[in-house]
Each structure stands twice: as C-alpha cells, then as structure tokens.
C-alpha cells in the first residue's frame, strides 16, 4: 500500500515537472484583461503564447508579445512597433529605440499604458510571442 502511494506521488511530481517545463519554455495559455489591445484582443480572450521565441530572439516589428511590464509587477500583451535602432513617431514626438530594446504599444492608442509612458522595453523582459487566440471560439485567430 505504501509503495502504491509513493508511486502515485512520484508520478504526480513527474507530470508537474513536465507541465512546468512546457508552460515555462514552450507554450502557455494566458487570459487577457484590459482594453489596451482592442479591437485585436478583448478583455477575457484567451491566447496561446509561444515561449521559445524569447530564447531564439525570434520576435519582430508587428508581433504581439507577452512581456513583463518595466514599471509594474504584471505581464502585458502589446505589439512591437519598433526594434532596436528604429525610430518611432507620435505627433511631433520622436524616439529612437536603443540597442537591446523594443518599443511596445497597445492597439488601442487612446487607452494604453505602453512605451510612450514607460519608454523602451529591454528584450530580456519579453516572455513570448502571441501565437493565436483560442477563445472565444467564434474569434479564433492565428497570428493575432
């Protein structure tokens, strides 16, 4: 009986380790909240994040990414508007993105805390690239 219980605990531990490795390094599922990415992503939409993009530096201008906010302890979904060395413009304001950083903006320009508020974001804060929206099913989209 004790052997059977220890096997069950060991199997649970193995499955947890595999699950953790997959969600931390391969893909993860994220529930979005807020209005900053409307109309592309609505609050409550569920997206799949491709995590290995960060390892291979496989993100580019126009990609929607998950990143750690540089000034808050939370994750944000934003779109890359410029890569390092590129210049962004809004009205009469110009900014050049420094090496090793990206410029992030929400699709809802009037309701988004983004790089116009906190500046360029170091690439090290990128957690992954949005691969697809899976919920609601009526709005299923590849490469949002």
Beta strands, then each sheet from edge to edge (+ up, - down):
strand 1: 27-31
strand 2: 46-50
strand 3: 64-68
strand 4: 75-83
strand 5: 87-90
strand 6: 93-96
strand 7: 101-105
strand 8: 121-122
strand 9: 126-135
strand 10: 141-142
sheet 1: 1+ 2- 9+ 3- 4+ 7- 8+
sheet 2: 1+ 2- 9+ 10-
sheet 3: 5+ 6-
end
